[in-house]
Amino acid sequence: MAVYLEGGVMTKEILVKTSKSKITDKEISILDGGIKIPQEYLRDRVVLEDASILIVSGTLIEGIGTIHSDIDCIVLCEDRPKVNDVKSGQHALVTDINYHYITQDEEVHNTTDFYGGTSLHIDTDYITYSEVDRVVDKINKAFDEVVSDQRFLYSPVLTERENNVIHRSLTGYALVNEEKFNEIKTKIPREKHIYVAHREKLPVFYAFQDVQGCWQSGNLWMGCEIVREMLLKTTMSFTYLTGTTNKHHKWVYSNLFRVNGFDEIKNNFFELSRKGAVTEDECRQYIEKSLRYMDLVFEAIEGLLKKCELYPSLQKSLAALNEEFNSRKQTDHKISTCEYYFRRKFFAARGTPSLISLLKEWE
């Protein structure tokens, strides 16, 4: 039974389940060997050109999926097949780029198959090589733009589909054309992608202002929900820097569970993310505990940023933040001062005022 410790005392069970997968020359074994899928089954249900690559990936391959999850396949190709090309596969669904069911002889973006009598389904995306190149270009461009400043990233750089292509390529296995697949993987700027994802998930200052307002006005139920969302985002940002490229928020529990070390962060997150609050005292305690947790995560983020030479140094990030605030007006106002220290925590948490002290700045 998986448990976590709070103050050295055994408390609650962690309801996060993982399993083992294995890929051999002939089959894919998932869910600790409970289900085995012949590789031939997957190859027979896709349309492959001579230059195509067939990749098998997904949360079941990673070991965090469930019996109702899907096997994610990607076919990297020069050109997508048309509906008539995939008819022999007798797929449950054939869809376009928006995952709408299609019946005309249009370009196929995705097919879905149900695996035997199980609750598993197999999703296959057809992605062209030119699309992969464009996604890589977007990552490189975004990194070059944000690495020299400390702007907020209000919108994601990649679409969900584009993120899936990168994540599944980095974590997947080639069943066809492995040598070419390995060449493509070397072109994916993994560290840049992770850094941009980390920056995208950092909580915005305006959310913290809302928590300040809720704290001061007594609108504490709303304050608890806002701070809960902030701690979830901060945790996701942290998991990216540990090497995670699965960006879907529902997997934050599994992603953090699998991080090596950082037990204090894990234990606090699993407590706070599942904790509720009703009374005024409970709400204020929850908000304060959550902000202390975020301080802890920001300190860990500061350390992780130092481990990759590609990422901007603390000094470079601080210079960029200082340059922005030096060019702004009314920076001696309490709001500007609070924003400055809040954003400084993203890369220089140590030596920066605690979030609780910033929370109570207006008292």
LOBA-260171 format. One record per residue (C-alpha): x, y, z; residue in one letter. Coordinates in nm, 3 decimals, padded with zeros to 5 digits. Layout:
pt east=X&north=Y&up=Z&code=a
...
// end
This chain:
pt east=00.000&north=00.000&up=00.000&code=m
pt east=00.139&north=00.337&up=-00.099&code=a
pt east=00.141&north=00.593&up=00.183&code=v
pt east=00.292&north=00.932&up=00.245&code=y
pt east=00.437&north=01.084&up=00.558&code=l
pt east=00.345&north=01.408&up=00.726&code=e
pt east=00.584&north=01.513&up=01.001&code=g
pt east=00.722&north=01.159&up=01.005&code=g
pt east=00.378&north=01.011&up=01.076&code=v
pt east=00.209&north=00.772&up=00.835&code=m
pt east=-00.115&north=00.927&up=00.712&code=t
pt east=-00.325&north=00.858&up=00.404&code=k
pt east=-00.302&north=00.619&up=00.112&code=e
pt east=-00.191&north=00.772&up=-00.217&code=i
pt east=-00.452&north=00.678&up=-00.475&code=l
pt east=-00.213&north=00.694&up=-00.769&code=v
pt east=-00.161&north=00.368&up=-00.955&code=k
pt east=00.119&north=00.279&up=-01.193&code=t
pt east=00.202&north=-00.033&up=-01.390&code=s
pt east=00.476&north=-00.182&up=-01.603&code=k
pt east=00.485&north=-00.213&up=-01.978&code=s
pt east=00.721&north=-00.402&up=-02.205&code=k
pt east=00.781&north=-00.401&up=-02.579&code=i
pt east=00.934&north=-00.706&up=-02.742&code=t
pt east=00.996&north=-00.791&up=-03.107&code=d
pt east=00.648&north=-00.940&up=-03.139&code=k
pt east=00.416&north=-00.779&up=-02.884&code=e
pt east=00.335&north=-00.490&up=-02.652&code=i
pt east=00.269&north=-00.593&up=-02.293&code=s
pt east=00.082&north=-00.342&up=-02.071&code=i
pt east=-00.077&north=-00.326&up=-01.726&code=l
pt east=00.183&north=-00.555&up=-01.568&code=d
pt east=00.138&north=-00.811&up=-01.843&code=g
pt east=-00.240&north=-00.821&up=-01.805&code=g
pt east=-00.291&north=-00.736&up=-02.172&code=i
pt east=-00.065&north=-00.822&up=-02.463&code=k
pt east=-00.112&north=-00.675&up=-02.809&code=i
pt east=00.068&north=-00.828&up=-03.108&code=p
pt east=00.272&north=-00.571&up=-03.299&code=q
pt east=00.128&north=-00.721&up=-03.618&code=e
pt east=-00.220&north=-00.614&up=-03.504&code=y
pt east=-00.111&north=-00.249&up=-03.495&code=l
pt east=00.081&north=-00.266&up=-03.823&code=r
pt east=-00.214&north=-00.423&up=-04.003&code=d
pt east=-00.445&north=-00.136&up=-03.909&code=r
pt east=-00.242&north=00.153&up=-04.042&code=v
pt east=-00.152&north=00.277&up=-04.388&code=v
pt east=00.224&north=00.296&up=-04.430&code=l
pt east=00.434&north=00.443&up=-04.708&code=e
pt east=00.791&north=00.325&up=-04.764&code=d
pt east=00.919&north=00.625&up=-04.567&code=a
pt east=00.658&north=00.607&up=-04.289&code=s
pt east=00.733&north=00.556&up=-03.922&code=i
pt east=00.491&north=00.377&up=-03.689&code=l
pt east=00.526&north=00.485&up=-03.326&code=i
pt east=00.350&north=00.330&up=-03.027&code=v
pt east=00.314&north=00.552&up=-02.723&code=s
pt east=00.069&north=00.678&up=-02.462&code=g
pt east=00.009&north=00.658&up=-02.090&code=t
pt east=-00.023&north=00.279&up=-02.092&code=l
pt east=00.326&north=00.256&up=-02.241&code=i
pt east=00.448&north=00.508&up=-01.981&code=e
pt east=00.291&north=00.299&up=-01.706&code=g
pt east=00.034&north=00.549&up=-01.577&code=i
pt east=-00.271&north=00.462&up=-01.789&code=g
pt east=-00.573&north=00.260&up=-01.682&code=t
pt east=-00.773&north=-00.030&up=-01.824&code=i
pt east=-00.989&north=00.232&up=-02.000&code=h
pt east=-00.698&north=00.427&up=-02.148&code=s
pt east=-00.589&north=00.410&up=-02.509&code=d
pt east=-00.283&north=00.295&up=-02.696&code=i
pt east=-00.160&north=00.599&up=-02.887&code=d
pt east=-00.001&north=00.535&up=-03.225&code=c
pt east=00.148&north=00.791&up=-03.458&code=i
pt east=00.221&north=00.738&up=-03.824&code=v
pt east=00.476&north=00.988&up=-03.946&code=l
pt east=00.438&north=01.015&up=-04.321&code=c
pt east=00.491&north=01.231&up=-04.628&code=e
pt east=00.118&north=01.244&up=-04.708&code=d
pt east=-00.191&north=01.142&up=-04.512&code=r
pt east=-00.411&north=00.864&up=-04.646&code=p
pt east=-00.764&north=00.930&up=-04.770&code=k
pt east=-01.077&north=00.765&up=-04.632&code=v
pt east=-01.083&north=00.506&up=-04.911&code=n
pt east=-00.725&north=00.410&up=-04.825&code=d
pt east=-00.820&north=00.308&up=-04.470&code=v
pt east=-01.151&north=00.133&up=-04.540&code=k
pt east=-00.999&north=-00.213&up=-04.523&code=s
pt east=-00.913&north=-00.148&up=-04.156&code=g
pt east=-01.283&north=-00.143&up=-04.060&code=q
pt east=-01.210&north=00.127&up=-03.802&code=h
pt east=-01.466&north=00.226&up=-03.540&code=a
pt east=-01.400&north=00.593&up=-03.618&code=l
pt east=-01.225&north=00.782&up=-03.896&code=v
pt east=-01.189&north=01.154&up=-03.825&code=t
pt east=-01.052&north=01.483&up=-03.958&code=d
pt east=-00.812&north=01.727&up=-03.790&code=i
pt east=-01.088&north=01.833&up=-03.547&code=n
pt east=-01.173&north=01.471&up=-03.464&code=y
pt east=-01.504&north=01.495&up=-03.648&code=h
pt east=-01.630&north=01.173&up=-03.805&code=y
pt east=-01.589&north=01.173&up=-04.183&code=i
pt east=-01.740&north=00.955&up=-04.455&code=t
pt east=-01.632&north=01.127&up=-04.775&code=q
pt east=-01.297&north=01.050&up=-04.936&code=d
pt east=-01.119&north=01.318&up=-04.734&code=e
pt east=-00.776&north=01.331&up=-04.576&code=e
pt east=-00.760&north=01.112&up=-04.263&code=v
pt east=-00.608&north=01.257&up=-03.947&code=h
pt east=-00.709&north=00.992&up=-03.694&code=n
pt east=-00.856&north=00.644&up=-03.666&code=t
pt east=-00.992&north=00.463&up=-03.361&code=t
pt east=-01.020&north=00.090&up=-03.301&code=d
pt east=-01.160&north=-00.101&up=-03.002&code=f
pt east=-00.931&north=-00.382&up=-02.895&code=y
pt east=-01.119&north=-00.710&up=-02.883&code=g
pt east=-01.361&north=-00.735&up=-02.592&code=g
pt east=-01.152&north=-00.513&up=-02.365&code=t
pt east=-01.218&north=-00.152&up=-02.265&code=s
pt east=-00.902&north=-00.038&up=-02.443&code=l
pt east=-00.905&north=00.153&up=-02.767&code=h
pt east=-00.627&north=00.228&up=-03.011&code=i
pt east=-00.595&north=00.580&up=-03.150&code=d
pt east=-00.375&north=00.643&up=-03.452&code=t
pt east=-00.278&north=00.993&up=-03.564&code=d
pt east=-00.135&north=01.055&up=-03.910&code=y
pt east=00.122&north=01.335&up=-03.890&code=i
pt east=00.329&north=01.458&up=-04.184&code=t
pt east=00.700&north=01.519&up=-04.162&code=y
pt east=00.646&north=01.880&up=-04.265&code=s
pt east=00.416&north=01.925&up=-03.964&code=e
pt east=00.682&north=01.791&up=-03.731&code=v
pt east=00.930&north=02.039&up=-03.878&code=d
pt east=00.686&north=02.326&up=-03.819&code=r
pt east=00.631&north=02.222&up=-03.457&code=v
pt east=01.005&north=02.208&up=-03.397&code=v
pt east=01.041&north=02.554&up=-03.551&code=d
pt east=00.768&north=02.687&up=-03.319&code=k
pt east=00.949&north=02.551&up=-03.013&code=i
pt east=01.283&north=02.700&up=-03.120&code=n
pt east=01.124&north=03.037&up=-03.196&code=k
pt east=00.933&north=03.050&up=-02.867&code=a
pt east=01.242&north=02.960&up=-02.666&code=f
pt east=01.451&north=03.226&up=-02.837&code=d
pt east=01.183&north=03.484&up=-02.759&code=e
pt east=01.133&north=03.405&up=-02.389&code=v
pt east=01.483&north=03.303&up=-02.282&code=v
pt east=01.599&north=03.665&up=-02.267&code=s
pt east=01.304&north=03.815&up=-02.077&code=d
pt east=01.058&north=03.736&up=-01.800&code=q
pt east=00.725&north=03.790&up=-01.974&code=r
pt east=00.412&north=03.598&up=-01.878&code=f
pt east=00.304&north=03.343&up=-02.136&code=l
pt east=-00.073&north=03.380&up=-02.135&code=y
pt east=-00.134&north=03.146&up=-02.431&code=s
pt east=00.027&north=02.807&up=-02.502&code=p
pt east=00.287&north=02.801&up=-02.776&code=v
pt east=00.174&north=02.465&up=-02.913&code=l
pt east=-00.175&north=02.327&up=-02.968&code=t
pt east=-00.277&north=02.015&up=-02.777&code=e
pt east=-00.226&north=01.809&up=-03.092&code=r
pt east=00.124&north=01.952&up=-03.143&code=e
pt east=00.214&north=01.885&up=-02.780&code=n
pt east=00.097&north=01.527&up=-02.822&code=n
pt east=00.322&north=01.481&up=-03.124&code=v
pt east=00.627&north=01.598&up=-02.928&code=i
pt east=00.546&north=01.408&up=-02.609&code=h
pt east=00.461&north=01.082&up=-02.784&code=r
pt east=00.766&north=01.104&up=-03.006&code=s
pt east=00.990&north=01.156&up=-02.702&code=l
pt east=00.834&north=00.875&up=-02.499&code=t
pt east=00.729&north=00.635&up=-02.774&code=g
pt east=00.886&north=00.342&up=-02.955&code=y
pt east=00.916&north=00.281&up=-03.327&code=a
pt east=00.757&north=-00.038&up=-03.454&code=l
pt east=00.846&north=00.047&up=-03.815&code=v
pt east=01.149&north=00.241&up=-03.944&code=n
pt east=01.327&north=00.273&up=-03.611&code=e
pt east=01.647&north=00.421&up=-03.754&code=e
pt east=01.465&north=00.712&up=-03.915&code=k
pt east=01.264&north=00.764&up=-03.597&code=f
pt east=01.582&north=00.797&up=-03.392&code=n
pt east=01.708&north=01.060&up=-03.637&code=e
pt east=01.390&north=01.263&up=-03.597&code=i
pt east=01.405&north=01.241&up=-03.217&code=k
pt east=01.749&north=01.401&up=-03.219&code=t
pt east=01.601&north=01.705&up=-03.394&code=k
pt east=01.338&north=01.766&up=-03.124&code=i
pt east=01.469&north=02.038&up=-02.887&code=p
pt east=01.361&north=01.860&up=-02.570&code=r
pt east=01.517&north=02.101&up=-02.317&code=e
pt east=01.377&north=02.403&up=-02.499&code=k
pt east=01.033&north=02.245&up=-02.511&code=h
pt east=01.047&north=02.173&up=-02.137&code=i
pt east=01.158&north=02.527&up=-02.053&code=y
pt east=00.879&north=02.685&up=-02.257&code=v
pt east=00.625&north=02.448&up=-02.096&code=a
pt east=00.758&north=02.544&up=-01.753&code=h
pt east=00.717&north=02.914&up=-01.830&code=r
pt east=00.366&north=02.860&up=-01.968&code=e
pt east=00.242&north=02.703&up=-01.644&code=k
pt east=00.381&north=02.954&up=-01.395&code=l
pt east=00.092&north=03.122&up=-01.207&code=p
pt east=00.018&north=03.481&up=-01.306&code=v
pt east=00.048&north=03.766&up=-01.057&code=f
pt east=-00.312&north=03.871&up=-01.116&code=y
pt east=-00.430&north=03.543&up=-00.966&code=a
pt east=-00.224&north=03.619&up=-00.656&code=f
pt east=-00.384&north=03.963&up=-00.640&code=q
pt east=-00.722&north=03.790&up=-00.633&code=d
pt east=-00.607&north=03.579&up=-00.339&code=v
pt east=-00.495&north=03.896&up=-00.160&code=q
pt east=-00.839&north=04.045&up=-00.218&code=g
pt east=-01.017&north=03.733&up=-00.096&code=c
pt east=-00.797&north=03.718&up=00.213&code=w
pt east=-00.865&north=04.079&up=00.306&code=q
pt east=-01.236&north=04.082&up=00.225&code=s
pt east=-01.320&north=03.742&up=00.374&code=g
pt east=-01.427&north=03.592&up=00.040&code=n
pt east=-01.236&north=03.283&up=00.145&code=l
pt east=-01.405&north=03.002&up=-00.046&code=w
pt east=-01.310&north=03.173&up=-00.369&code=m
pt east=-00.962&north=03.239&up=-00.230&code=g
pt east=-00.916&north=02.868&up=-00.159&code=c
pt east=-01.012&north=02.771&up=-00.514&code=e
pt east=-00.780&north=03.029&up=-00.669&code=i
pt east=-00.485&north=02.924&up=-00.456&code=v
pt east=-00.561&north=02.557&up=-00.532&code=r
pt east=-00.537&north=02.633&up=-00.903&code=e
pt east=-00.213&north=02.824&up=-00.844&code=m
pt east=-00.053&north=02.535&up=-00.657&code=l
pt east=-00.157&north=02.292&up=-00.931&code=l
pt east=00.002&north=02.513&up=-01.198&code=k
pt east=00.317&north=02.563&up=-00.994&code=t
pt east=00.344&north=02.187&up=-00.944&code=t
pt east=00.300&north=02.119&up=-01.315&code=m
pt east=00.568&north=02.377&up=-01.395&code=s
pt east=00.798&north=02.197&up=-01.152&code=f
pt east=00.732&north=01.852&up=-01.301&code=t
pt east=00.825&north=01.975&up=-01.647&code=y
pt east=01.169&north=02.079&up=-01.522&code=l
pt east=01.218&north=01.730&up=-01.378&code=t
pt east=01.183&north=01.595&up=-01.732&code=g
pt east=00.809&north=01.537&up=-01.777&code=t
pt east=00.670&north=01.626&up=-02.120&code=t
pt east=00.312&north=01.510&up=-02.059&code=n
pt east=00.137&north=01.846&up=-02.031&code=k
pt east=-00.221&north=01.740&up=-01.965&code=h
pt east=-00.324&north=01.861&up=-01.618&code=h
pt east=-00.505&north=01.538&up=-01.526&code=k
pt east=-00.172&north=01.356&up=-01.511&code=w
pt east=-00.009&north=01.593&up=-01.259&code=v
pt east=-00.060&north=01.339&up=-00.978&code=y
pt east=00.101&north=01.055&up=-01.171&code=s
pt east=00.379&north=01.278&up=-01.302&code=n
pt east=00.471&north=01.403&up=-00.955&code=l
pt east=00.440&north=01.056&up=-00.806&code=f
pt east=00.709&north=00.931&up=-01.044&code=r
pt east=00.956&north=01.214&up=-00.979&code=v
pt east=01.266&north=01.090&up=-00.800&code=n
pt east=01.325&north=01.257&up=-00.464&code=g
pt east=01.154&north=01.580&up=-00.355&code=f
pt east=00.954&north=01.388&up=-00.093&code=d
pt east=00.858&north=01.702&up=00.101&code=e
pt east=00.703&north=01.852&up=-00.212&code=i
pt east=00.521&north=01.529&up=-00.293&code=k
pt east=00.383&north=01.483&up=00.057&code=n
pt east=00.258&north=01.840&up=00.082&code=n
pt east=00.104&north=01.835&up=-00.265&code=f
pt east=-00.086&north=01.512&up=-00.210&code=f
pt east=-00.226&north=01.657&up=00.114&code=e
pt east=-00.315&north=02.004&up=-00.014&code=l
pt east=-00.450&north=01.907&up=-00.355&code=s
pt east=-00.710&north=01.678&up=-00.195&code=r
pt east=-00.787&north=01.894&up=00.109&code=k
pt east=-01.106&north=02.094&up=00.157&code=g
pt east=-01.190&north=02.393&up=00.376&code=a
pt east=-01.525&north=02.522&up=00.502&code=v
pt east=-01.488&north=02.751&up=00.803&code=t
pt east=-01.298&north=03.079&up=00.805&code=e
pt east=-01.015&north=02.930&up=01.010&code=d
pt east=-00.990&north=02.628&up=00.782&code=e
pt east=-00.983&north=02.847&up=00.472&code=c
pt east=-00.715&north=03.079&up=00.606&code=r
pt east=-00.504&north=02.782&up=00.715&code=q
pt east=-00.545&north=02.621&up=00.374&code=y
pt east=-00.440&north=02.938&up=00.190&code=i
pt east=-00.135&north=02.984&up=00.413&code=e
pt east=-00.029&north=02.619&up=00.383&code=k
pt east=-00.069&north=02.635&up=00.005&code=s
pt east=00.146&north=02.947&up=-00.020&code=l
pt east=00.415&north=02.789&up=00.198&code=r
pt east=00.403&north=02.488&up=-00.035&code=y
pt east=00.444&north=02.712&up=-00.339&code=m
pt east=00.748&north=02.877&up=-00.177&code=d
pt east=00.896&north=02.531&up=-00.136&code=l
pt east=00.830&north=02.446&up=-00.501&code=v
pt east=00.977&north=02.775&up=-00.624&code=f
pt east=01.298&north=02.699&up=-00.434&code=e
pt east=01.312&north=02.359&up=-00.603&code=a
pt east=01.249&north=02.522&up=-00.942&code=i
pt east=01.539&north=02.760&up=-00.880&code=e
pt east=01.766&north=02.460&up=-00.828&code=g
pt east=01.640&north=02.273&up=-01.134&code=l
pt east=01.690&north=02.574&up=-01.361&code=l
pt east=02.058&north=02.575&up=-01.268&code=k
pt east=02.106&north=02.218&up=-01.392&code=k
pt east=02.067&north=02.297&up=-01.762&code=c
pt east=02.324&north=02.524&up=-01.926&code=e
pt east=02.074&north=02.609&up=-02.197&code=l
pt east=01.844&north=02.784&up=-01.951&code=y
pt east=01.903&north=03.148&up=-01.852&code=p
pt east=02.108&north=03.198&up=-01.536&code=s
pt east=01.963&north=03.354&up=-01.224&code=l
pt east=02.166&north=03.666&up=-01.298&code=q
pt east=02.038&north=03.690&up=-01.655&code=k
pt east=01.676&north=03.640&up=-01.548&code=s
pt east=01.710&north=03.895&up=-01.270&code=l
pt east=01.864&north=04.147&up=-01.510&code=a
pt east=01.573&north=04.098&up=-01.750&code=a
pt east=01.315&north=04.146&up=-01.474&code=l
pt east=01.497&north=04.453&up=-01.342&code=n
pt east=01.517&north=04.602&up=-01.691&code=e
pt east=01.140&north=04.564&up=-01.732&code=e
pt east=01.057&north=04.725&up=-01.399&code=f
pt east=01.314&north=05.001&up=-01.444&code=n
pt east=01.139&north=05.102&up=-01.764&code=s
pt east=00.791&north=05.105&up=-01.607&code=r
pt east=00.619&north=05.382&up=-01.414&code=k
pt east=00.485&north=05.383&up=-01.056&code=q
pt east=00.717&north=05.099&up=-00.958&code=t
pt east=00.739&north=05.231&up=-00.603&code=d
pt east=00.370&north=05.149&up=-00.556&code=h
pt east=00.292&north=04.859&up=-00.326&code=k
pt east=00.126&north=04.666&up=-00.611&code=i
pt east=00.434&north=04.694&up=-00.832&code=s
pt east=00.664&north=04.594&up=-00.546&code=t
pt east=00.450&north=04.289&up=-00.475&code=c
pt east=00.445&north=04.192&up=-00.843&code=e
pt east=00.821&north=04.227&up=-00.866&code=y
pt east=00.885&north=03.991&up=-00.575&code=y
pt east=00.616&north=03.747&up=-00.688&code=f
pt east=00.774&north=03.715&up=-01.032&code=r
pt east=01.124&north=03.705&up=-00.890&code=r
pt east=01.026&north=03.384&up=-00.713&code=k
pt east=01.011&north=03.209&up=-01.052&code=f
pt east=01.391&north=03.192&up=-01.068&code=f
pt east=01.528&north=03.342&up=-00.741&code=a
pt east=01.301&north=03.219&up=-00.463&code=a
pt east=01.570&north=03.212&up=-00.196&code=r
pt east=01.614&north=03.554&up=-00.039&code=g
pt east=01.279&north=03.676&up=-00.175&code=t
pt east=00.997&north=03.761&up=00.071&code=p
pt east=00.762&north=03.471&up=00.141&code=s
pt east=00.428&north=03.453&up=-00.035&code=l
pt east=00.252&north=03.479&up=00.301&code=i
pt east=00.428&north=03.808&up=00.372&code=s
pt east=00.321&north=03.934&up=00.028&code=l
pt east=-00.032&north=03.808&up=00.093&code=l
pt east=-00.059&north=04.023&up=00.406&code=k
pt east=00.112&north=04.329&up=00.261&code=e
pt east=-00.213&north=04.529&up=00.272&code=w
pt east=-00.306&north=04.445&up=00.631&code=e
// end
